[in-house]
Amino acid sequence: MTHENRFLALKLDLPKAPKPVAVYKPVLVAQGLAYVSGHGPVQVDGSLIRGRVGVDLTLEEGHAAARQVGLAILATLREQFGSLDRIRRIVKLLGMVNSAPDFYEHPKVINGCSELFAQVFGEDAGIGARSAVGMGPLPGNIAVEIEAVFELV
Protein backbone atom coordinates (compact mmCIF):
# COMPACT_ATOMS: atom_id res chain seq x y z
CA MET A 1 0.00 0.00 0.00
CA THR A 2 1.32 3.47 -0.87
CA HIS A 3 1.67 6.25 1.69
CA GLU A 4 -1.10 8.19 -0.02
CA ASN A 5 -3.44 5.16 -0.01
CA ARG A 6 -2.70 4.50 3.65
CA PHE A 7 -3.36 8.17 4.42
CA LEU A 8 -6.69 8.11 2.55
CA ALA A 9 -7.74 4.86 4.28
CA LEU A 10 -7.21 6.51 7.69
CA LYS A 11 -9.78 9.22 6.75
CA LEU A 12 -7.79 11.94 8.50
CA ASP A 13 -8.98 15.55 8.62
CA LEU A 14 -6.09 17.83 7.76
CA PRO A 15 -5.93 21.51 8.57
CA LYS A 16 -4.88 23.89 5.82
CA ALA A 17 -1.11 23.93 5.44
CA PRO A 18 0.07 26.74 7.71
CA LYS A 19 1.70 29.76 6.11
CA PRO A 20 4.97 31.18 7.51
CA VAL A 21 4.51 33.67 10.34
CA ALA A 22 8.09 34.99 10.04
CA VAL A 23 10.97 34.87 7.55
CA TYR A 24 11.41 31.19 6.64
CA LYS A 25 10.28 28.55 4.16
CA PRO A 26 7.85 25.85 5.36
CA VAL A 27 9.89 23.22 3.46
CA LEU A 28 13.36 23.37 1.98
CA VAL A 29 14.63 20.55 -0.24
CA ALA A 30 18.37 19.88 -0.35
CA GLN A 31 20.23 16.78 -1.51
CA GLY A 32 17.15 14.56 -1.52
CA LEU A 33 15.95 15.63 1.92
CA ALA A 34 12.92 17.75 2.79
CA TYR A 35 13.56 19.92 5.85
CA VAL A 36 10.22 20.89 7.35
CA SER A 37 10.25 23.99 9.53
CA GLY A 38 8.71 23.91 12.97
CA HIS A 39 4.94 23.45 12.91
CA GLY A 40 2.42 24.07 15.66
CA PRO A 41 -0.83 22.30 16.53
CA VAL A 42 -3.07 23.87 13.88
CA GLN A 43 -6.60 22.51 14.01
CA VAL A 44 -9.00 22.09 11.08
CA ASP A 45 -10.73 25.38 11.98
CA GLY A 46 -7.36 27.20 11.91
CA SER A 47 -7.12 27.66 15.67
CA LEU A 48 -4.09 26.54 17.65
CA ILE A 49 -3.88 24.29 20.71
CA ARG A 50 -2.30 26.51 23.35
CA GLY A 51 -1.05 26.04 26.89
CA ARG A 52 1.65 24.35 28.94
CA VAL A 53 1.53 20.59 29.27
CA GLY A 54 1.49 19.72 32.94
CA VAL A 55 -0.27 22.98 33.88
CA ASP A 56 -2.98 23.91 31.36
CA LEU A 57 -3.04 20.60 29.49
CA THR A 58 -2.83 16.97 30.57
CA LEU A 59 -0.37 14.48 29.13
CA GLU A 60 -3.21 13.11 26.99
CA GLU A 61 -4.08 16.59 25.68
CA GLY A 62 -0.40 17.20 24.93
CA HIS A 63 -0.26 13.88 23.06
CA ALA A 64 -3.31 14.98 21.02
CA ALA A 65 -1.62 18.34 20.33
CA ALA A 66 1.48 16.56 19.01
CA ARG A 67 -0.73 14.43 16.77
CA GLN A 68 -2.33 17.63 15.48
CA VAL A 69 1.13 19.00 14.68
CA GLY A 70 1.74 15.82 12.68
CA LEU A 71 -1.44 16.48 10.72
CA ALA A 72 -0.28 20.03 10.00
CA ILE A 73 3.06 18.67 8.74
CA LEU A 74 1.22 16.20 6.50
CA ALA A 75 -0.85 19.08 5.11
CA THR A 76 2.35 20.98 4.30
CA LEU A 77 3.94 17.93 2.64
CA ARG A 78 0.87 17.29 0.50
CA GLU A 79 0.71 20.96 -0.52
CA GLN A 80 4.44 21.06 -1.31
CA PHE A 81 4.72 17.75 -3.17
CA GLY A 82 1.16 16.96 -4.28
CA SER A 83 1.31 13.48 -2.75
CA LEU A 84 2.75 11.75 0.29
CA ASP A 85 4.17 9.17 -2.11
CA ARG A 86 7.08 11.58 -2.71
CA ILE A 87 8.22 10.72 0.83
CA ARG A 88 10.55 7.73 1.18
CA ARG A 89 10.83 7.89 4.96
CA ILE A 90 10.98 10.08 8.04
CA VAL A 91 14.60 10.70 8.98
CA LYS A 92 14.36 12.85 12.12
CA LEU A 93 11.82 14.61 14.33
CA LEU A 94 12.55 17.29 16.88
CA GLY A 95 9.60 17.70 19.23
CA MET A 96 9.43 20.66 21.58
CA VAL A 97 6.85 20.61 24.35
CA ASN A 98 5.70 23.78 26.10
CA SER A 99 5.76 22.26 29.56
CA ALA A 100 5.70 22.93 33.25
CA PRO A 101 9.14 22.94 34.91
CA ASP A 102 8.31 19.70 36.73
CA PHE A 103 6.85 17.85 33.70
CA TYR A 104 9.13 15.05 32.49
CA GLU A 105 7.05 13.04 29.99
CA HIS A 106 8.07 14.88 26.81
CA PRO A 107 8.66 11.65 24.84
CA LYS A 108 5.12 10.46 25.61
CA VAL A 109 3.73 13.76 24.29
CA ILE A 110 5.71 13.61 21.03
CA ASN A 111 4.54 10.02 20.54
CA GLY A 112 1.32 11.61 19.29
CA CYS A 113 3.13 12.69 16.13
CA SER A 114 5.39 9.63 15.87
CA GLU A 115 2.46 7.20 16.14
CA LEU A 116 0.59 9.12 13.42
CA PHE A 117 3.58 9.00 11.05
CA ALA A 118 3.98 5.24 11.71
CA GLN A 119 0.31 4.80 10.69
CA VAL A 120 0.63 6.93 7.55
CA PHE A 121 4.08 5.87 6.32
CA GLY A 122 4.25 2.37 7.85
CA GLU A 123 6.39 1.12 10.72
CA ASP A 124 9.67 1.11 8.80
CA ALA A 125 9.39 4.37 6.84
CA GLY A 126 7.33 6.19 9.48
CA ILE A 127 9.67 5.85 12.44
CA GLY A 128 12.98 7.68 12.41
CA ALA A 129 15.44 9.25 14.79
CA ARG A 130 13.83 11.62 17.29
CA SER A 131 14.39 14.08 20.09
CA ALA A 132 11.73 15.26 22.53
CA VAL A 133 12.50 18.18 24.81
CA GLY A 134 10.72 20.53 27.16
CA MET A 135 10.66 24.23 26.36
CA GLY A 136 9.02 27.24 27.74
CA PRO A 137 7.49 29.23 26.41
CA LEU A 138 6.86 28.37 22.78
CA PRO A 139 5.71 31.02 20.27
CA GLY A 140 2.14 32.13 20.91
CA ASN A 141 2.00 29.76 23.89
CA ILE A 142 1.39 26.81 21.54
CA ALA A 143 1.48 23.46 23.30
CA VAL A 144 3.88 21.68 20.93
CA GLU A 145 6.19 22.54 18.04
CA ILE A 146 7.75 19.88 15.82
CA GLU A 147 10.24 20.09 12.98
CA ALA A 148 11.08 17.17 10.72
CA VAL A 149 13.43 15.87 8.06
CA PHE A 150 12.12 13.49 5.39
CA GLU A 151 13.99 11.55 2.71
CA LEU A 152 12.39 11.98 -0.72
CA VAL A 153 11.87 9.42 -3.46
C-alpha beads as a LAMMPS data file, in Angstrom:
LAMMPS data file: protein, C-alpha beads

153 atoms
152 bonds

1 atom types
1 bond types

-500.0 500.0 xlo xhi
-500.0 500.0 ylo yhi
-500.0 500.0 zlo zhi

Masses

1 110.0

Atoms # bond

1 1 1 0.000 0.000 0.000
2 1 1 1.321 3.473 -0.868
3 1 1 1.673 6.247 1.687
4 1 1 -1.097 8.189 -0.018
5 1 1 -3.443 5.163 -0.015
6 1 1 -2.701 4.499 3.652
7 1 1 -3.365 8.169 4.424
8 1 1 -6.692 8.105 2.555
9 1 1 -7.740 4.860 4.283
10 1 1 -7.206 6.512 7.688
11 1 1 -9.775 9.215 6.747
12 1 1 -7.789 11.936 8.502
13 1 1 -8.979 15.547 8.622
14 1 1 -6.090 17.830 7.759
15 1 1 -5.927 21.508 8.573
16 1 1 -4.880 23.885 5.823
17 1 1 -1.114 23.931 5.440
18 1 1 0.069 26.738 7.707
19 1 1 1.700 29.759 6.110
20 1 1 4.970 31.180 7.506
21 1 1 4.514 33.672 10.339
22 1 1 8.086 34.991 10.037
23 1 1 10.975 34.874 7.554
24 1 1 11.409 31.190 6.638
25 1 1 10.279 28.547 4.160
26 1 1 7.854 25.853 5.355
27 1 1 9.888 23.223 3.462
28 1 1 13.359 23.366 1.981
29 1 1 14.631 20.552 -0.243
30 1 1 18.366 19.878 -0.347
31 1 1 20.229 16.776 -1.513
32 1 1 17.154 14.557 -1.516
33 1 1 15.953 15.632 1.918
34 1 1 12.922 17.753 2.795
35 1 1 13.564 19.917 5.851
36 1 1 10.219 20.889 7.347
37 1 1 10.247 23.994 9.528
38 1 1 8.710 23.911 12.974
39 1 1 4.938 23.453 12.907
40 1 1 2.416 24.072 15.656
41 1 1 -0.829 22.300 16.528
42 1 1 -3.073 23.871 13.876
43 1 1 -6.602 22.512 14.010
44 1 1 -9.004 22.093 11.082
45 1 1 -10.732 25.383 11.981
46 1 1 -7.358 27.197 11.908
47 1 1 -7.124 27.663 15.666
48 1 1 -4.090 26.540 17.655
49 1 1 -3.881 24.293 20.706
50 1 1 -2.305 26.508 23.350
51 1 1 -1.047 26.041 26.886
52 1 1 1.645 24.355 28.936
53 1 1 1.525 20.594 29.271
54 1 1 1.487 19.722 32.945
55 1 1 -0.271 22.981 33.880
56 1 1 -2.982 23.909 31.363
57 1 1 -3.037 20.603 29.489
58 1 1 -2.830 16.973 30.575
59 1 1 -0.366 14.480 29.133
60 1 1 -3.208 13.113 26.987
61 1 1 -4.082 16.586 25.684
62 1 1 -0.396 17.198 24.932
63 1 1 -0.262 13.877 23.055
64 1 1 -3.308 14.977 21.019
65 1 1 -1.625 18.342 20.326
66 1 1 1.484 16.556 19.009
67 1 1 -0.730 14.428 16.767
68 1 1 -2.330 17.629 15.483
69 1 1 1.131 18.998 14.676
70 1 1 1.743 15.822 12.679
71 1 1 -1.443 16.477 10.720
72 1 1 -0.283 20.032 9.995
73 1 1 3.056 18.673 8.744
74 1 1 1.217 16.196 6.501
75 1 1 -0.845 19.085 5.106
76 1 1 2.350 20.976 4.300
77 1 1 3.937 17.930 2.644
78 1 1 0.867 17.291 0.498
79 1 1 0.708 20.958 -0.516
80 1 1 4.435 21.060 -1.310
81 1 1 4.724 17.748 -3.168
82 1 1 1.160 16.961 -4.279
83 1 1 1.311 13.481 -2.750
84 1 1 2.747 11.751 0.291
85 1 1 4.167 9.172 -2.110
86 1 1 7.079 11.582 -2.711
87 1 1 8.225 10.720 0.832
88 1 1 10.554 7.733 1.181
89 1 1 10.835 7.889 4.960
90 1 1 10.979 10.080 8.036
91 1 1 14.602 10.695 8.978
92 1 1 14.361 12.846 12.124
93 1 1 11.820 14.608 14.327
94 1 1 12.552 17.295 16.879
95 1 1 9.602 17.695 19.225
96 1 1 9.426 20.665 21.583
97 1 1 6.850 20.614 24.354
98 1 1 5.699 23.783 26.103
99 1 1 5.763 22.264 29.557
100 1 1 5.696 22.928 33.255
101 1 1 9.135 22.936 34.907
102 1 1 8.308 19.696 36.727
103 1 1 6.849 17.852 33.701
104 1 1 9.129 15.049 32.487
105 1 1 7.053 13.040 29.994
106 1 1 8.065 14.880 26.813
107 1 1 8.662 11.646 24.836
108 1 1 5.117 10.463 25.609
109 1 1 3.733 13.757 24.295
110 1 1 5.713 13.612 21.028
111 1 1 4.537 10.018 20.545
112 1 1 1.316 11.611 19.294
113 1 1 3.132 12.687 16.129
114 1 1 5.388 9.632 15.870
115 1 1 2.459 7.205 16.135
116 1 1 0.587 9.123 13.417
117 1 1 3.582 8.999 11.055
118 1 1 3.976 5.243 11.705
119 1 1 0.306 4.798 10.688
120 1 1 0.629 6.925 7.546
121 1 1 4.082 5.866 6.323
122 1 1 4.250 2.374 7.848
123 1 1 6.392 1.122 10.721
124 1 1 9.667 1.112 8.796
125 1 1 9.394 4.366 6.840
126 1 1 7.329 6.187 9.476
127 1 1 9.674 5.850 12.445
128 1 1 12.981 7.676 12.406
129 1 1 15.436 9.248 14.795
130 1 1 13.833 11.620 17.293
131 1 1 14.393 14.083 20.093
132 1 1 11.729 15.264 22.529
133 1 1 12.496 18.176 24.808
134 1 1 10.719 20.534 27.157
135 1 1 10.660 24.230 26.364
136 1 1 9.015 27.242 27.743
137 1 1 7.494 29.233 26.412
138 1 1 6.861 28.370 22.782
139 1 1 5.713 31.019 20.270
140 1 1 2.145 32.134 20.905
141 1 1 2.005 29.764 23.891
142 1 1 1.389 26.812 21.539
143 1 1 1.479 23.455 23.302
144 1 1 3.882 21.676 20.930
145 1 1 6.186 22.541 18.040
146 1 1 7.750 19.884 15.818
147 1 1 10.241 20.093 12.977
148 1 1 11.081 17.169 10.716
149 1 1 13.431 15.874 8.061
150 1 1 12.117 13.487 5.386
151 1 1 13.986 11.552 2.712
152 1 1 12.389 11.984 -0.715
153 1 1 11.868 9.419 -3.465

Bonds

1 1 1 2
2 1 2 3
3 1 3 4
4 1 4 5
5 1 5 6
6 1 6 7
7 1 7 8
8 1 8 9
9 1 9 10
10 1 10 11
11 1 11 12
12 1 12 13
13 1 13 14
14 1 14 15
15 1 15 16
16 1 16 17
17 1 17 18
18 1 18 19
19 1 19 20
20 1 20 21
21 1 21 22
22 1 22 23
23 1 23 24
24 1 24 25
25 1 25 26
26 1 26 27
27 1 27 28
28 1 28 29
29 1 29 30
30 1 30 31
31 1 31 32
32 1 32 33
33 1 33 34
34 1 34 35
35 1 35 36
36 1 36 37
37 1 37 38
38 1 38 39
39 1 39 40
40 1 40 41
41 1 41 42
42 1 42 43
43 1 43 44
44 1 44 45
45 1 45 46
46 1 46 47
47 1 47 48
48 1 48 49
49 1 49 50
50 1 50 51
51 1 51 52
52 1 52 53
53 1 53 54
54 1 54 55
55 1 55 56
56 1 56 57
57 1 57 58
58 1 58 59
59 1 59 60
60 1 60 61
61 1 61 62
62 1 62 63
63 1 63 64
64 1 64 65
65 1 65 66
66 1 66 67
67 1 67 68
68 1 68 69
69 1 69 70
70 1 70 71
71 1 71 72
72 1 72 73
73 1 73 74
74 1 74 75
75 1 75 76
76 1 76 77
77 1 77 78
78 1 78 79
79 1 79 80
80 1 80 81
81 1 81 82
82 1 82 83
83 1 83 84
84 1 84 85
85 1 85 86
86 1 86 87
87 1 87 88
88 1 88 89
89 1 89 90
90 1 90 91
91 1 91 92
92 1 92 93
93 1 93 94
94 1 94 95
95 1 95 96
96 1 96 97
97 1 97 98
98 1 98 99
99 1 99 100
100 1 100 101
101 1 101 102
102 1 102 103
103 1 103 104
104 1 104 105
105 1 105 106
106 1 106 107
107 1 107 108
108 1 108 109
109 1 109 110
110 1 110 111
111 1 111 112
112 1 112 113
113 1 113 114
114 1 114 115
115 1 115 116
116 1 116 117
117 1 117 118
118 1 118 119
119 1 119 120
120 1 120 121
121 1 121 122
122 1 122 123
123 1 123 124
124 1 124 125
125 1 125 126
126 1 126 127
127 1 127 128
128 1 128 129
129 1 129 130
130 1 130 131
131 1 131 132
132 1 132 133
133 1 133 134
134 1 134 135
135 1 135 136
136 1 136 137
137 1 137 138
138 1 138 139
139 1 139 140
140 1 140 141
141 1 141 142
142 1 142 143
143 1 143 144
144 1 144 145
145 1 145 146
146 1 146 147
147 1 147 148
148 1 148 149
149 1 149 150
150 1 150 151
151 1 151 152
152 1 152 153
